[in-house]
């Protein structure tokens, strides 16, 4: 699962970065349009999940 989580996290980052680069209202650190909001939320959710995984893997 961690490899899959990392791949989904990186894919979400690429999708967000591609959108932000071509969008006139979104920035790389904040969504600004209706199309960008779900991309940003998915990226943030997966980033949180991946970082949580990294923090907890040593405690198991």
C-alpha positions as MATLAB code, in Angstrom:
seq = 'XXXXXXXXXXXXXXXXXXXXXXXXXXXXXXXXXXXXXXXXXXXXXXXXXXXXXXXXXXXX';
ca = [
       0.000    0.000    0.000;
       2.704    2.642    0.745;
       4.028    2.479   -2.818;
       0.490    2.857   -4.170;
      -0.172    5.734   -1.761;
       3.008    7.466   -2.867;
       2.121    6.993   -6.546;
      -1.380    8.421   -5.998;
       0.090   11.345   -4.024;
       2.588   12.153   -6.788;
      -0.112   11.815   -9.452;
      -2.348   14.237   -7.543;
       0.568   16.651   -7.238;
       1.222   16.524  -10.982;
      -2.458   17.039  -11.764;
      -2.623   20.014   -9.411;
       0.634   21.558  -10.678;
      -0.438   21.169  -14.309;
      -3.777   22.786  -13.586;
      -2.290   25.641  -11.536;
       0.270   26.382  -14.252;
      -2.419   26.847  -16.874;
      -5.141   28.446  -14.752;
      -5.471   32.191  -14.498;
      -6.897   32.158  -10.969;
      -5.233   29.231   -9.169;
      -1.739   29.585   -7.764;
       0.656   26.806   -6.836;
      -0.359   27.215   -3.182;
      -4.095   27.939   -3.405;
      -7.030   27.003   -5.604;
      -8.962   29.853   -7.127;
     -11.433   28.278   -9.528;
     -14.154   25.626   -9.291;
     -12.097   23.141  -11.340;
      -9.041   23.600   -9.123;
     -10.729   23.032   -5.767;
     -11.218   19.243   -6.069;
      -7.691   18.825   -7.476;
      -6.245   20.806   -4.547;
      -8.333   18.893   -1.988;
      -7.263   15.513   -3.389;
      -3.620   16.577   -3.385;
      -3.860   17.806    0.231;
      -5.701   14.683    1.390;
      -3.137   12.349   -0.174;
      -0.238   14.435    1.094;
      -1.613   14.231    4.639;
      -2.135   10.478    4.310;
       1.371    9.926    2.991;
       3.019   12.081    5.666;
       0.991   10.312    8.359;
       2.191    7.001    6.963;
       5.798    8.183    7.155;
       5.381    9.349   10.745;
       3.732    6.137   11.927;
       5.746    3.510   10.086;
       8.544    3.609   12.640;
       6.191    3.134   15.592;
       4.723   -0.175   14.484;
];
